[in-house]
Amino acid sequence: MAVLAPQPPSQPAPLRYPYGRQSIDADDVAAVTAALTSGALTCGPAVAAFEDALAAYLGADHVAACVNGTAALHLAYLGLGLAPGDELITSPITFSATASAAYQAGLGVRFADVDPITGNLDPAAVAALIGPRTRAIVAVHLAGQPCDLAALAALAQAHGLFLIEDACHALGARYRGAMIGGATSDAVALSFHPVKHITTGEGGAVIMRDPRHHARVLRLRHHGIERDPARLSIPSPGPWYHEVVEQGFNYRLPDVLCALGTSQLARLPRFLAARRALAATYRAELAAQLPPGWVTAPPELPDRDHAFHLFAVAIDFAGLGVDRGALMRGLAARGVGTQVHYIPLPSHPFHRDRPGAEPPRPRPGADAYYQRTLSLPLYPDLTPADVHAIVAALATTLAELRP
Ligand SMILES: Cc1ncc(COP(=O)(O)O)c(C=O)c1O
């Protein structure tokens, strides 16, 4: 009897325009190759070089590279001394890691509401949730648009809370002229996943304002090992001696990836300029190719420099009578990838049903934002002609799907 070879499952055709993509050039390849043959694959000089380059770019003093943005958040929470029983308040419109890194640290999470237009934390909704166990506010700069940091910092100060920024979308963004990550808040987390502004494949960094918090982050990143003679429990008997003083992790970013990060960082100004120029092209193309009111470009607030990690438009699906899934499938058939950032976290079973989770309550801002949002492709190697083609595909698909 003939045996049929198993057939691979049919794969969808790769998208011509994914919603996000890295940009790798010959300099990146050369930097990684040099690191590979340098003799130090991890714990070598490329780590400090990347951290120093990031510190110089951000205008920050204390930068620690780590394995990803989730680890950066975990290190930020623990590095500030947050402990089981403490609570933080954050946005429901974020990636799961903002909250799950807190659970890993034993923290409770309360989800405030957001502005329905920007999707960023509404300071009044944060204020309403502050209670006796609240220790921190975690601002998520959605899509690269900074939150209202002045209002959140004032709240944090008034209530003795830490202000932490999940800036995984916001490398290169500015708030009132100040660079996000420039050590204006207590801790800032960055991600270098391939869809982000710069990539190390996987990677992240945590920026701490206080040198003592930074020292704790460095220790936690490396197994909770203490080497500082002044902090050992006995006089050091020799150069081998160290003490494991707390539960730590191996969250170190290897030299090979740090070398890629330094190379990518050198191109960040070009990446940001390209993202901002493409966002302006999107605005013009949307105005030119779509009837008014169908698709609204994201707002750019006057006191902030948006870093455009995402170009998340708002679509009046209900008013147009168009199903979002059908639009996404129709665009994918035309080679255009889209994503929804994000399903509100409290509606995920894990976040909703975990012990200590808040009972369900309305979050009208988050619901309104979620109902309308759709992220269109945005990455530095897109061209204005690509944006024209993507918006044409959007206009055609919407027109086809209208009842
Ligand atoms: C807002 C936000 N926070 C945290 C993370 C986690 O970063 P990473 O994927 O590098 O762990 C991401 C990643 O997508 C993110 O978008």
The ligand as an ORCA input file, in Angstrom:
! r2SCAN-3c Opt
* xyz 0 1
  C       3.601     48.128     25.496
  C       4.518     46.930     25.569
  N       5.026     46.587     26.761
  C       5.860     45.546     26.891
  C       6.224     44.763     25.811
  C       7.114     43.589     26.013
  O       8.279     43.685     25.248
  P       9.036     42.359     24.744
  O       8.226     41.772     23.639
  O      10.365     42.874     24.285
  O       9.147     41.453     25.919
  C       5.719     45.084     24.556
  C       6.080     44.278     23.383
  O       5.428     44.191     22.402
  C       4.838     46.189     24.427
  O       4.323     46.521     23.235
*
